[in-house]
Amino acid sequence: QPDVIGSNARQRCMAQPHFLQTCCFVDFPMNADAISDLILAVVAFSIAFVQLRQRPALAIGCGLIGLAAAIGTLHYQYGELFAGPHRFTGLVAASAGFPLLVIALRWPDDSVAQRITAAGRFALLISVSGFDTWRMLVPLGSVLLICATALVTRRVMPLGAALVFIVSLAAGATGEEMLGPLSGIQWLHYLLSLALLLL
């Protein structure tokens, strides 16, 4: 019975018109969850491309989040075929991507923050570790460190990013439950996009 309920909830969520469709009167061939994840992927990859030379840790962290979002787009659009890859890339993004964002902000002079190879090795090391057990603690801890760093350095934009991160994680925890015009998953994607832009 729980599986049936979850399936029905997903069908209702995907069938509900996306707010861009409602506002712009455009018929998108993608469902709302896929569109929101696609936007997150575009934002994350764009930041990664722009910041790769100046802030490698930030770039690779965003790249990992973008990769998870890109696979998530395929998952939400085409179904369970991409569920496994989406889960794996999501775990990597949560366990390695978020700490790289913290390193870029908290320790900008560290070799991991400044060198592409060092940041890549860090992400690879975390990826092959047993990150499944602490996948939820790492993003939350990372967000709190970003918030603390912003308070110490008195930087408004990172503080705003940290607050948006917190709200996004709370929204994502609700899953497919509708929160106003969007589901919790869609709020997660859009708020993550905004938070990355604020960094």
N, CA, C and O atoms as a DFTB+ gen file, in Angstrom:
796 C
 N C O
     1  1       0.803      -1.220       0.000
     2  2       0.000       0.000       0.000
     3  2       0.845       1.283       0.000
     4  3       0.506       2.211      -0.735
     5  1       1.945       1.382       0.801
     6  2       2.773       2.580       0.749
     7  2       3.341       2.826      -0.637
     8  3       3.441       3.977      -1.061
     9  1       3.719       1.757      -1.364
    10  2       4.261       1.929      -2.691
    11  2       3.224       2.530      -3.629
    12  3       3.544       3.380      -4.460
    13  1       1.969       2.078      -3.489
    14  2       0.897       2.604      -4.326
    15  2       0.676       4.088      -4.040
    16  3       0.500       4.893      -4.955
    17  1       0.689       4.429      -2.761
    18  2       0.505       5.832      -2.371
    19  2       1.628       6.689      -2.926
    20  3       1.376       7.768      -3.464
    21  1       2.888       6.215      -2.801
    22  2       4.020       6.961      -3.324
    23  2       3.944       7.130      -4.824
    24  3       4.267       8.192      -5.355
    25  1       3.507       6.062      -5.519
    26  2       3.374       6.133      -6.966
    27  2       2.316       7.137      -7.378
    28  3       2.513       7.907      -8.318
    29  1       1.188       7.127      -6.671
    30  2       0.122       8.078      -6.985
    31  2       0.564       9.514      -6.731
    32  3       0.228      10.420      -7.494
    33  1       1.327       9.716      -5.641
    34  2       1.819      11.064      -5.333
    35  2       2.741      11.565      -6.425
    36  3       2.663      12.724      -6.833
    37  1       3.628      10.673      -6.905
    38  2       4.540      11.076      -7.980
    39  2       3.769      11.404      -9.252
    40  3       4.104      12.361      -9.950
    41  1       2.735      10.616      -9.560
    42  2       1.953      10.879     -10.759
    43  2       1.237      12.227     -10.660
    44  3       1.181      12.976     -11.636
    45  1       0.686      12.536      -9.474
    46  2       0.015      13.825      -9.298
    47  2       0.994      14.967      -9.429
    48  3       0.684      15.996     -10.028
    49  1       2.192      14.783      -8.862
    50  2       3.216      15.822      -8.895
    51  2       3.659      16.087     -10.328
    52  3       3.792      17.237     -10.747
    53  1       3.888      14.997     -11.080
    54  2       4.377      15.156     -12.442
    55  2       3.279      15.668     -13.379
    56  3       3.560      16.325     -14.381
    57  1       2.037      15.358     -13.039
    58  2       0.943      15.793     -13.899
    59  2       0.591      17.253     -13.678
    60  3      -0.010      17.887     -14.546
    61  1       0.961      17.791     -12.525
    62  2       0.608      19.174     -12.215
    63  2       1.387      20.132     -13.117
    64  3       2.595      19.955     -13.278
    65  1       0.749      21.128     -13.704
    66  2       1.442      22.056     -14.591
    67  2       2.557      22.793     -13.865
    68  3       2.401      23.195     -12.711
    69  1       3.660      22.965     -14.534
    70  2       4.780      23.706     -13.986
    71  2       4.435      25.185     -13.977
    72  3       3.695      25.650     -14.844
    73  1       4.969      25.946     -12.995
    74  2       4.576      27.342     -12.884
    75  2       5.036      28.156     -14.086
    76  3       4.405      29.159     -14.420
    77  1       6.138      27.744     -14.755
    78  2       6.571      28.437     -15.965
    79  2       5.562      28.249     -17.091
    80  3       5.316      29.155     -17.887
    81  1       4.985      27.057     -17.139
    82  2       3.951      26.812     -18.134
    83  2       2.738      27.706     -17.876
    84  3       2.153      28.258     -18.808
    85  1       2.370      27.839     -16.607
    86  2       1.206      28.641     -16.243
    87  2       1.433      30.122     -16.533
    88  3       0.551      30.805     -17.052
    89  1       2.638      30.615     -16.190
    90  2       2.921      32.043     -16.347
    91  2       3.193      32.428     -17.801
    92  3       2.788      33.501     -18.249
    93  1       3.883      31.546     -18.537
    94  2       4.330      31.892     -19.881
    95  2       3.476      31.270     -20.975
    96  3       3.684      31.534     -22.159
    97  1       2.505      30.433     -20.573
    98  2       1.622      29.790     -21.538
    99  2       2.417      29.009     -22.594
   100  3       2.102      29.038     -23.784
   101  1       3.448      28.318     -22.124
   102  2       4.289      27.513     -23.008
   103  2       4.129      26.053     -22.609
   104  3       4.134      25.724     -21.423
   105  1       3.989      25.188     -23.592
   106  2       3.793      23.768     -23.329
   107  2       5.140      23.064     -23.342
   108  3       5.666      22.748     -24.409
   109  1       5.702      22.816     -22.165
   110  2       6.988      22.142     -22.070
   111  2       6.795      20.637     -22.234
   112  3       5.843      20.074     -21.692
   113  1       7.700      19.972     -22.985
   114  2       7.589      18.517     -23.131
   115  2       8.149      17.763     -21.938
   116  3       8.199      16.533     -21.963
   117  1       8.573      18.470     -20.885
   118  2       9.152      17.843     -19.708
   119  2       8.231      18.053     -18.519
   120  3       7.473      19.021     -18.467
   121  1       8.308      17.120     -17.552
   122  2       7.501      17.301     -16.355
   123  2       8.178      18.289     -15.403
   124  3       9.338      18.656     -15.591
   125  1       7.444      18.707     -14.392
   126  2       7.897      19.788     -13.523
   127  2       9.162      19.428     -12.749
   128  3      10.047      20.269     -12.593
   129  1       9.260      18.194     -12.263
   130  2      10.449      17.781     -11.524
   131  2      11.692      17.811     -12.411
   132  3      12.757      18.257     -11.985
   133  1      11.546      17.338     -13.637
   134  2      12.675      17.307     -14.570
   135  2      13.120      18.718     -14.929
   136  3      14.318      18.982     -15.032
   137  1      12.168      19.627     -15.121
   138  2      12.524      21.009     -15.463
   139  2      13.306      21.663     -14.328
   140  3      14.313      22.329     -14.565
   141  1      12.841      21.471     -13.097
   142  2      13.523      22.094     -11.960
   143  2      14.936      21.546     -11.797
   144  3      15.857      22.299     -11.478
   145  1      15.120      20.242     -12.011
   146  2      16.462      19.664     -11.908
   147  2      17.342      20.110     -13.072
   148  3      18.546      20.298     -12.899
   149  1      16.757      20.280     -14.245
   150  2      17.516      20.767     -15.394
   151  2      18.029      22.177     -15.151
   152  3      19.168      22.494     -15.494
   153  1      17.194      23.025     -14.560
   154  2      17.627      24.386     -14.244
   155  2      18.773      24.367     -13.241
   156  3      19.730      25.129     -13.379
   157  1      18.684      23.507     -12.240
   158  2      19.780      23.367     -11.274
   159  2      21.054      22.912     -11.974
   160  3      22.135      23.417     -11.673
   161  1      20.945      21.973     -12.895
   162  2      22.112      21.485     -13.624
   163  2      22.754      22.605     -14.433
   164  3      23.976      22.749     -14.425
   165  1      21.951      23.391     -15.124
   166  2      22.474      24.487     -15.940
   167  2      23.189      25.514     -15.073
   168  3      24.283      25.967     -15.411
   169  1      22.568      25.880     -13.949
   170  2      23.182      26.856     -13.036
   171  2      24.492      26.320     -12.474
   172  3      25.499      27.028     -12.464
   173  1      24.485      25.079     -12.008
   174  2      25.684      24.502     -11.386
   175  2      26.817      24.357     -12.394
   176  3      27.959      24.699     -12.088
   177  1      26.521      23.859     -13.585
   178  2      27.555      23.704     -14.606
   179  2      28.088      25.052     -15.072
   180  3      29.276      25.178     -15.370
   181  1      27.228      26.055     -15.137
   182  2      27.670      27.393     -15.546
   183  2      28.658      27.972     -14.534
   184  3      29.682      28.543     -14.909
   185  1      28.340      27.818     -13.253
   186  2      29.252      28.296     -12.210
   187  2      30.567      27.526     -12.264
   188  3      31.641      28.114     -12.136
   189  1      30.483      26.219     -12.454
   190  2      31.691      25.397     -12.527
   191  2      32.585      25.844     -13.681
   192  3      33.804      25.919     -13.527
   193  1      31.992      26.138     -14.823
   194  2      32.770      26.572     -15.994
   195  2      33.447      27.914     -15.743
   196  3      34.617      28.098     -16.077
   197  1      32.709      28.846     -15.155
   198  2      33.245      30.193     -14.929
   199  2      34.328      30.201     -13.846
   200  3      35.305      30.943     -13.951
   201  1      34.158      29.379     -12.809
   202  2      35.037      29.433     -11.638
   203  2      36.175      28.417     -11.660
   204  3      36.965      28.380     -10.716
   205  1      36.288      27.600     -12.690
   206  2      37.240      26.488     -12.659
   207  2      38.668      26.946     -12.428
   208  3      39.388      26.309     -11.659
   209  1      39.103      28.011     -13.054
   210  2      40.487      28.472     -12.903
   211  2      40.702      29.267     -11.622
   212  3      41.729      29.114     -10.961
   213  1      39.745      30.109     -11.272
   214  2      39.927      30.968     -10.100
   215  2      39.625      30.249      -8.788
   216  3      40.330      30.448      -7.799
   217  1      38.589      29.420      -8.772
   218  2      38.151      28.749      -7.528
   219  2      37.832      27.285      -7.841
   220  3      36.665      26.908      -7.946
   221  1      38.872      26.465      -7.989
   222  2      38.664      25.065      -8.411
   223  2      37.748      24.264      -7.478
   224  3      36.915      23.487      -7.946
   225  1      37.898      24.450      -6.168
   226  2      37.064      23.689      -5.235
   227  2      35.587      24.024      -5.421
   228  3      34.735      23.135      -5.445
   229  1      35.298      25.309      -5.550
   230  2      33.917      25.732      -5.789
   231  2      33.413      25.167      -7.107
   232  3      32.274      24.708      -7.201
   233  1      34.270      25.203      -8.131
   234  2      33.871      24.718      -9.449
   235  2      33.567      23.222      -9.438
   236  3      32.552      22.789      -9.985
   237  1      34.431      22.445      -8.825
   238  2      34.225      20.996      -8.804
   239  2      33.025      20.648      -7.925
   240  3      32.260      19.741      -8.255
   241  1      32.854      21.363      -6.804
   242  2      31.685      21.142      -5.972
   243  2      30.395      21.396      -6.741
   244  3      29.453      20.607      -6.674
   245  1      30.365      22.516      -7.475
   246  2      29.189      22.817      -8.290
   247  2      29.034      21.801      -9.416
   248  3      27.919      21.429      -9.782
   249  1      30.170      21.355      -9.963
   250  2      30.109      20.367     -11.034
   251  2      29.494      19.058     -10.573
   252  3      28.733      18.434     -11.311
   253  1      29.821      18.638      -9.354
   254  2      29.238      17.414      -8.816
   255  2      27.736      17.564      -8.587
   256  3      26.961      16.649      -8.862
   257  1      27.343      18.718      -8.086
   258  2      25.915      18.987      -7.909
   259  2      25.215      19.033      -9.268
   260  3      24.106      18.519      -9.420
   261  1      25.871      19.652     -10.253
   262  2      25.305      19.716     -11.592
   263  2      25.153      18.346     -12.226
   264  3      24.168      18.075     -12.913
   265  1      26.149      17.472     -11.989
   266  2      26.075      16.118     -12.538
   267  2      24.884      15.359     -11.947
   268  3      24.139      14.693     -12.665
   269  1      24.720      15.473     -10.628
   270  2      23.578      14.820      -9.987
   271  2      22.261      15.371     -10.523
   272  3      21.305      14.624     -10.728
   273  1      22.219      16.684     -10.747
   274  2      20.996      17.294     -11.265
   275  2      20.721      16.852     -12.699
   276  3      19.568      16.633     -13.072
   277  1      21.773      16.720     -13.503
   278  2      21.589      16.284     -14.891
   279  2      21.048      14.856     -14.949
   280  3      20.134      14.561     -15.719
   281  1      21.623      13.972     -14.126
   282  2      21.113      12.598     -14.065
   283  2      19.701      12.591     -13.480
   284  3      18.854      11.796     -13.888
   285  1      19.457      13.492     -12.515
   286  2      18.121      13.599     -11.943
   287  2      17.088      14.024     -12.974
   288  3      15.943      13.574     -12.933
   289  1      17.490      14.888     -13.898
   290  2      16.587      15.291     -14.972
   291  2      16.135      14.078     -15.777
   292  3      14.956      13.933     -16.097
   293  1      17.090      13.212     -16.098
   294  2      16.752      11.984     -16.829
   295  2      15.880      11.060     -15.986
   296  3      14.964      10.417     -16.499
   297  1      16.173      11.002     -14.690
   298  2      15.393      10.147     -13.795
   299  2      13.936      10.594     -13.734
   300  3      13.021       9.788     -13.899
   301  1      13.731      11.899     -13.492
   302  2      12.366      12.392     -13.364
   303  2      11.607      12.349     -14.689
   304  3      10.382      12.239     -14.714
   305  1      12.356      12.436     -15.783
   306  2      11.693      12.451     -17.078
   307  2      11.412      11.044     -17.613
   308  3      10.355      10.793     -18.193
   309  1      12.369      10.126     -17.412
   310  2      12.263       8.819     -18.051
   311  2      12.071       7.662     -17.074
   312  3      11.938       6.514     -17.500
   313  1      12.054       7.943     -15.778
   314  2      11.679       6.907     -14.837
   315  2      12.835       6.162     -14.185
   316  3      13.957       6.664     -14.108
   317  1      12.539       4.960     -13.720
   318  2      13.419       4.219     -12.829
   319  2      14.715       3.746     -13.481
   320  3      15.625       3.312     -12.775
   321  1      14.825       3.817     -14.800
   322  2      16.061       3.410     -15.460
   323  2      17.259       4.196     -14.937
   324  3      18.365       3.662     -14.853
   325  1      17.043       5.455     -14.586
   326  2      18.124       6.323     -14.121
   327  2      18.094       6.530     -12.603
   328  3      18.810       7.387     -12.084
   329  1      17.275       5.755     -11.889
   330  2      17.164       5.927     -10.441
   331  2      18.477       5.611      -9.730
   332  3      18.900       6.358      -8.848
   333  1      19.127       4.501     -10.112
   334  2      20.391       4.126      -9.486
   335  2      21.487       5.152      -9.710
   336  3      22.100       5.603      -8.743
   337  1      21.761       5.544     -10.972
   338  2      22.773       6.588     -11.208
   339  2      22.445       7.909     -10.514
   340  3      23.345       8.608     -10.049
   341  1      21.152       8.251     -10.445
   342  2      20.767       9.495      -9.778
   343  2      21.081       9.421      -8.287
   344  3      21.596      10.378      -7.709
   345  1      20.776       8.303      -7.678
   346  2      21.043       8.149      -6.255
   347  2      22.546       8.221      -5.984
   348  3      22.979       8.877      -5.037
   349  1      23.337       7.547      -6.818
   350  2      24.787       7.536      -6.609
   351  2      25.382       8.937      -6.767
   352  3      26.133       9.396      -5.906
   353  1      25.043       9.615      -7.871
   354  2      25.597      10.956      -8.085
   355  2      25.091      11.933      -7.034
   356  3      25.797      12.872      -6.667
   357  1      23.860      11.714      -6.544
   358  2      23.357      12.556      -5.467
   359  2      24.140      12.373      -4.182
   360  3      24.399      13.337      -3.461
   361  1      24.519      11.130      -3.896
   362  2      25.340      10.856      -2.712
   363  2      26.719      11.500      -2.841
   364  3      27.240      12.066      -1.879
   365  1      27.304      11.409      -4.030
   366  2      28.621      12.025      -4.250
   367  2      28.524      13.540      -4.096
   368  3      29.385      14.156      -3.467
   369  1      27.486      14.139      -4.663
   370  2      27.311      15.586      -4.556
   371  2      27.134      16.017      -3.104
   372  3      27.694      17.026      -2.673
   373  1      26.347      15.240      -2.350
   374  2      26.108      15.585      -0.949
   375  2      27.355      15.410      -0.102
   376  3      27.642      16.238       0.762
   377  1      28.106      14.330      -0.345
   378  2      29.230      13.980       0.522
   379  2      30.538      14.638       0.113
   380  3      31.393      14.873       0.967
   381  1      30.718      14.942      -1.167
   382  2      31.955      15.561      -1.638
   383  2      31.733      16.976      -2.146
   384  3      32.569      17.853      -1.929
   385  1      30.597      17.207      -2.830
   386  2      30.348      18.526      -3.399
   387  2      30.186      19.610      -2.351
   388  3      30.785      20.679      -2.464
   389  1      29.385      19.344      -1.335
   390  2      29.156      20.347      -0.296
   391  2      30.426      20.671       0.506
   392  3      30.684      21.846       0.766
   393  1      31.232      19.666       0.910
   394  2      32.481      20.008       1.582
   395  2      33.426      20.844       0.725
   396  3      34.155      21.684       1.251
   397  1      33.422      20.627      -0.578
   398  2      34.263      21.439      -1.465
   399  2      33.788      22.896      -1.476
   400  3      34.604      23.814      -1.559
   401  1      32.498      23.104      -1.395
   402  2      31.983      24.469      -1.299
   403  2      32.468      25.139      -0.015
   404  3      32.827      26.317      -0.007
   405  1      32.470      24.365       1.069
   406  2      32.943      24.902       2.353
   407  2      34.424      25.251       2.278
   408  3      34.836      26.320       2.729
   409  1      35.214      24.361       1.716
   410  2      36.656      24.599       1.609
   411  2      36.924      25.856       0.799
   412  3      37.798      26.649       1.150
   413  1      36.179      26.041      -0.278
   414  2      36.373      27.217      -1.127
   415  2      36.113      28.508      -0.368
   416  3      36.762      29.522      -0.625
   417  1      35.164      28.480       0.569
   418  2      34.810      29.683       1.312
   419  2      35.583      29.833       2.615
   420  3      36.020      30.927       2.971
   421  1      35.748      28.710       3.326
   422  2      36.351      28.755       4.662
   423  2      37.870      28.803       4.608
   424  3      38.506      29.533       5.369
   425  1      38.448      28.017       3.699
   426  2      39.915      27.948       3.586
   427  2      40.334      28.209       2.146
   428  3      40.815      27.296       1.475
   429  1      40.163      29.430       1.660
   430  2      40.445      29.735       0.250
   431  2      41.911      29.597      -0.140
   432  3      42.220      29.484      -1.326
   433  1      42.833      29.605       0.845
   434  2      44.256      29.479       0.542
   435  2      44.751      28.043       0.596
   436  3      45.914      27.783       0.287
   437  1      43.900      27.115       0.978
   438  2      44.281      25.712       1.035
   439  2      44.512      25.171      -0.377
   440  3      43.923      25.651      -1.345
   441  1      45.382      24.164      -0.473
   442  2      45.708      23.595      -1.787
   443  2      44.473      22.989      -2.455
   444  3      44.340      23.037      -3.678
   445  1      43.569      22.417      -1.651
   446  2      42.350      21.847      -2.217
   447  2      41.485      22.940      -2.833
   448  3      40.821      22.712      -3.844
   449  1      41.489      24.115      -2.233
   450  2      40.689      25.222      -2.748
   451  2      41.299      25.843      -3.988
   452  3      40.584      26.394      -4.825
   453  1      42.632      25.759      -4.114
   454  2      43.325      26.484      -5.173
   455  2      43.734      25.626      -6.359
   456  3      43.931      26.146      -7.457
   457  1      43.865      24.327      -6.157
   458  2      44.378      23.471      -7.230
   459  2      43.316      22.485      -7.702
   460  3      42.655      21.822      -6.903
   461  1      43.170      22.409      -9.023
   462  2      42.167      21.517      -9.597
   463  2      42.467      20.069      -9.246
   464  3      41.560      19.312      -8.902
   465  1      43.746      19.676      -9.333
   466  2      44.094      18.281      -9.061
   467  2      43.825      17.913      -7.606
   468  3      43.344      16.816      -7.322
   469  1      44.133      18.823      -6.686
   470  2      43.900      18.543      -5.272
   471  2      42.407      18.445      -4.978
   472  3      41.975      17.563      -4.236
   473  1      41.624      19.343      -5.554
   474  2      40.178      19.291      -5.356
   475  2      39.591      18.022      -5.966
   476  3      38.681      17.414      -5.403
   477  1      40.119      17.631      -7.120
   478  2      39.654      16.395      -7.758
   479  2      39.978      15.168      -6.934
   480  3      39.154      14.263      -6.803
   481  1      41.198      15.136      -6.368
   482  2      41.578      13.997      -5.513
   483  2      40.705      13.935      -4.276
   484  3      40.316      12.853      -3.838
   485  1      40.394      15.101      -3.710
   486  2      39.522      15.137      -2.530
   487  2      38.156      14.549      -2.869
   488  3      37.633      13.720      -2.125
   489  1      37.582      14.972      -3.983
   490  2      36.267      14.468      -4.383
   491  2      36.314      12.971      -4.641
   492  3      35.386      12.249      -4.275
   493  1      37.389      12.494      -5.269
   494  2      37.519      11.067      -5.561
   495  2      37.657      10.267      -4.279
   496  3      37.064       9.196      -4.147
   497  1      38.440      10.782      -3.327
   498  2      38.635      10.086      -2.058
   499  2      37.316       9.928      -1.312
   500  3      37.020       8.856      -0.784
   501  1      36.528      10.990      -1.271
   502  2      35.236      10.922      -0.602
   503  2      34.290       9.986      -1.342
   504  3      33.493       9.279      -0.725
   505  1      34.384       9.988      -2.678
   506  2      33.465       9.187      -3.494
   507  2      33.634       7.693      -3.275
   508  3      32.669       6.935      -3.370
   509  1      34.871       7.263      -2.980
   510  2      35.117       5.831      -2.793
   511  2      35.013       5.426      -1.330
   512  3      35.224       4.261      -0.995
   513  1      34.689       6.378      -0.453
   514  2      34.549       6.057       0.969
   515  2      33.112       5.654       1.256
   516  3      32.251       5.703       0.378
   517  1      32.870       5.260       2.482
   518  2      31.509       4.837       2.861
   519  2      30.645       6.012       3.222
   520  3      30.272       6.185       4.382
   521  1      30.311       6.851       2.201
   522  2      29.594       8.081       2.497
   523  2      28.100       7.890       2.684
   524  3      27.401       8.827       3.068
   525  1      27.604       6.697       2.421
   526  2      26.163       6.484       2.470
   527  2      25.588       6.721       3.871
   528  3      24.464       7.200       4.015
   529  1      26.369       6.380       4.894
   530  2      25.856       6.467       6.264
   531  2      25.750       7.909       6.772
   532  3      24.975       8.179       7.689
   533  1      26.512       8.832       6.192
   534  2      26.480      10.202       6.704
   535  2      26.138      11.208       5.609
   536  3      26.568      12.360       5.655
   537  1      25.358      10.758       4.625
   538  2      25.036      11.594       3.468
   539  2      24.194      12.810       3.845
   540  3      24.264      13.839       3.173
   541  1      23.394      12.707       4.917
   542  2      22.568      13.837       5.312
   543  2      23.285      14.768       6.280
   544  3      22.999      15.964       6.335
   545  1      24.228      14.203       7.050
   546  2      24.946      15.030       8.015
   547  2      25.941      15.964       7.338
   548  3      26.140      17.095       7.783
   549  1      26.564      15.491       6.266
   550  2      27.588      16.292       5.596
   551  2      27.015      17.578       5.002
   552  3      27.569      18.648       5.255
   553  1      25.926      17.525       4.220
   554  2      25.380      18.791       3.702
   555  2      24.974      19.757       4.809
   556  3      25.229      20.957       4.711
   557  1      24.339      19.235       5.867
   558  2      23.915      20.106       6.963
   559  2      25.120      20.725       7.661
   560  3      25.134      21.926       7.930
   561  1      26.131      19.910       7.956
   562  2      27.342      20.433       8.573
   563  2      28.039      21.443       7.680
   564  3      28.563      22.449       8.158
   565  1      28.043      21.174       6.386
   566  2      28.677      22.094       5.438
   567  2      27.957      23.436       5.419
   568  3      28.592      24.491       5.404
   569  1      26.629      23.388       5.421
   570  2      25.841      24.618       5.412
   571  2      26.092      25.430       6.681
   572  3      26.209      26.655       6.627
   573  1      26.174      24.751       7.814
   574  2      26.444      25.461       9.074
   575  2      27.829      26.106       9.058
   576  3      28.005      27.206       9.581
   577  1      28.805      25.433       8.467
   578  2      30.150      26.013       8.348
   579  2      30.152      27.217       7.414
   580  3      30.834      28.209       7.673
   581  1      29.387      27.130       6.328
   582  2      29.278      28.277       5.427
   583  2      28.659      29.459       6.161
   584  3      29.097      30.599       6.003
   585  1      27.644      29.181       6.959
   586  2      26.980      30.233       7.741
   587  2      27.945      30.845       8.746
   588  3      28.001      32.066       8.889
   589  1      28.708      30.003       9.446
   590  2      29.669      30.501      10.428
   591  2      30.753      31.332       9.753
   592  3      31.148      32.377      10.270
   593  1      31.230      30.876       8.610
   594  2      32.257      31.616       7.872
   595  2      31.736      32.977       7.436
   596  3      32.441      33.982       7.535
   597  1      30.504      33.004       6.955
   598  2      29.916      34.269       6.516
   599  2      29.759      35.240       7.680
   600  3      29.967      36.442       7.521
   601  1      29.390      34.719       8.855
   602  2      29.233      35.583      10.031
   603  2      30.574      36.145      10.481
   604  3      30.674      37.317      10.845
   605  1      31.608      35.301      10.453
   606  2      32.939      35.751      10.887
   607  2      33.505      36.791       9.927
   608  3      34.062      37.804      10.349
   609  1      33.356      36.528       8.640
   610  2      33.913      37.436       7.636
   611  2      32.965      38.586       7.294
   612  3      33.328      39.503       6.558
   613  1      31.743      38.526       7.838
   614  2      30.733      39.565       7.601
   615  2      30.434      39.730       6.116
   616  3      30.328      40.846       5.608
   617  1      30.303      38.616       5.441
   618  2      29.969      38.620       4.017
   619  2      28.493      38.265       3.855
   620  3      28.041      37.205       4.287
   621  1      27.769      39.154       3.239
   622  2      26.312      39.022       3.156
   623  2      25.898      37.908       2.203
   624  3      25.005      37.120       2.515
   625  1      26.547      37.841       1.041
   626  2      26.122      36.878       0.024
   627  2      26.258      35.430       0.496
   628  3      25.300      34.668       0.364
   629  1      27.418      35.016       1.047
   630  2      27.513      33.646       1.556
   631  2      26.523      33.359       2.684
   632  3      26.012      32.244       2.795
   633  1      26.253      34.367       3.524
   634  2      25.268      34.170       4.590
   635  2      23.888      33.921       3.991
   636  3      23.156      33.039       4.440
   637  1      23.543      34.699       2.984
   638  2      22.278      34.468       2.294
   639  2      22.229      33.096       1.665
   640  3      21.197      32.425       1.695
   641  1      23.379      32.666       1.076
   642  2      23.447      31.335       0.473
   643  2      23.218      30.251       1.508
   644  3      22.502      29.283       1.252
   645  1      23.831      30.413       2.689
   646  2      23.675      29.414       3.747
   647  2      22.217      29.317       4.194
   648  3      21.700      28.217       4.391
   649  1      21.564      30.448       4.352
   650  2      20.159      30.439       4.772
   651  2      19.273      29.785       3.712
   652  3      18.351      29.038       4.041
   653  1      19.556      30.067       2.451
   654  2      18.784      29.448       1.369
   655  2      19.053      27.944       1.324
   656  3      18.144      27.152       1.078
   657  1      20.320      27.554       1.565
   658  2      20.654      26.129       1.629
   659  2      19.810      25.422       2.698
   660  3      19.265      24.343       2.463
   661  1      19.714      26.051       3.874
   662  2      18.958      25.440       4.974
   663  2      17.493      25.258       4.587
   664  3      16.905      24.203       4.824
   665  1      16.915      26.285       3.995
   666  2      15.518      26.193       3.579
   667  2      15.347      25.124       2.504
   668  3      14.361      24.387       2.502
   669  1      16.317      25.044       1.588
   670  2      16.220      24.053       0.509
   671  2      16.278      22.631       1.049
   672  3      15.535      21.762       0.592
   673  1      17.155      22.388       2.018
   674  2      17.244      21.052       2.607
   675  2      15.957      20.696       3.348
   676  3      15.498      19.555       3.298
   677  1      15.377      21.687       4.037
   678  2      14.108      21.444       4.731
   679  2      12.994      21.139       3.738
   680  3      12.167      20.258       3.972
   681  1      12.978      21.873       2.626
   682  2      11.953      21.632       1.610
   683  2      12.144      20.269       0.960
   684  3      11.179      19.544       0.721
   685  1      13.410      19.926       0.675
   686  2      13.688      18.640       0.050
   687  2      13.304      17.467       0.923
   688  3      12.977      16.391       0.422
   689  1      13.344      17.673       2.241
   690  2      12.996      16.587       3.163
   691  2      11.516      16.212       3.068
   692  3      11.128      15.113       3.465
   693  1      10.694      17.116       2.548
   694  2       9.274      16.806       2.403
   695  2       9.002      15.947       1.175
   696  3       7.906      15.406       1.029
   697  1       9.979      15.817       0.301
   698  2       9.836      14.950      -0.868
   699  2       8.831      15.481      -1.871
   700  3       8.941      16.616      -2.335
   701  1       7.849      14.653      -2.203
   702  2       6.892      14.990      -3.253
   703  2       5.676      15.758      -2.739
   704  3       4.771      16.083      -3.508
   705  1       5.658      16.042      -1.453
   706  2       4.531      16.802      -0.893
   707  2       4.491      18.198      -1.488
   708  3       5.525      18.854      -1.612
   709  1       3.304      18.653      -1.856
   710  2       3.161      19.969      -2.475
   711  2       3.245      21.058      -1.419
   712  3       2.556      21.004      -0.400
   713  1       4.097      22.047      -1.669
   714  2       4.239      23.214      -0.804
   715  2       3.917      24.436      -1.647
   716  3       4.801      25.016      -2.278
   717  1       2.667      24.819      -1.655
   718  2       2.241      25.903      -2.524
   719  2       2.205      25.432      -3.973
   720  3       1.668      24.364      -4.267
   721  1       2.782      26.235      -4.889
   722  2       2.722      25.877      -6.310
   723  2       3.696      24.779      -6.715
   724  3       3.590      24.240      -7.817
   725  1       4.647      24.438      -5.840
   726  2       5.693      23.482      -6.180
   727  2       5.758      22.360      -5.157
   728  3       5.276      22.495      -4.032
   729  1       6.361      21.252      -5.565
   730  2       6.609      20.163      -4.621
   731  2       7.889      20.446      -3.843
   732  3       8.662      21.332      -4.208
   733  1       8.108      19.690      -2.772
   734  2       9.332      19.863      -1.997
   735  2      10.583      19.639      -2.836
   736  3      11.579      20.341      -2.664
   737  1      10.537      18.661      -3.746
   738  2      11.676      18.386      -4.619
   739  2      11.968      19.581      -5.520
   740  3      13.125      19.958      -5.709
   741  1      10.922      20.167      -6.069
   742  2      11.118      21.322      -6.957
   743  2      11.660      22.529      -6.189
   744  3      12.536      23.238      -6.684
   745  1      11.137      22.764      -4.978
   746  2      11.689      23.838      -4.141
   747  2      13.167      23.591      -3.865
   748  3      13.976      24.518      -3.902
   749  1      13.516      22.333      -3.587
   750  2      14.915      21.990      -3.338
   751  2      15.783      22.396      -4.520
   752  3      16.826      23.023      -4.338
   753  1      15.363      22.047      -5.716
   754  2      16.157      22.341      -6.912
   755  2      16.304      23.847      -7.144
   756  3      17.403      24.337      -7.403
   757  1      15.199      24.567      -7.050
   758  2      15.256      26.007      -7.313
   759  2      16.039      26.759      -6.234
   760  3      16.799      27.678      -6.538
   761  1      15.850      26.365      -4.980
   762  2      16.563      27.042      -3.901
   763  2      18.052      26.718      -3.930
   764  3      18.876      27.581      -3.629
   765  1      18.407      25.483      -4.289
   766  2      19.822      25.156      -4.457
   767  2      20.443      26.003      -5.564
   768  3      21.574      26.470      -5.430
   769  1      19.716      26.199      -6.640
   770  2      20.210      27.040      -7.736
   771  2      20.485      28.455      -7.236
   772  3      21.529      29.034      -7.533
   773  1      19.543      29.004      -6.476
   774  2      19.722      30.354      -5.933
   775  2      20.898      30.405      -4.982
   776  3      21.691      31.346      -5.035
   777  1      21.032      29.410      -4.107
   778  2      22.129      29.398      -3.138
   779  2      23.486      29.352      -3.834
   780  3      24.412      30.054      -3.429
   781  1      23.610      28.535      -4.876
   782  2      24.877      28.459      -5.613
   783  2      25.217      29.791      -6.259
   784  3      26.379      30.195      -6.284
   785  1      24.219      30.463      -6.773
   786  2      24.462      31.781      -7.383
   787  2      24.927      32.805      -6.344
   788  3      25.719      33.692      -6.659
   789  1      24.440      32.684      -5.117
   790  2      24.837      33.609      -4.058
   791  2      26.265      33.379      -3.582
   792  3      26.891      34.284      -3.031
   793  1      26.783      32.168      -3.791
   794  2      28.170      31.898      -3.387
   795  2      29.152      32.656      -4.253
   796  3      30.362      32.547      -4.055
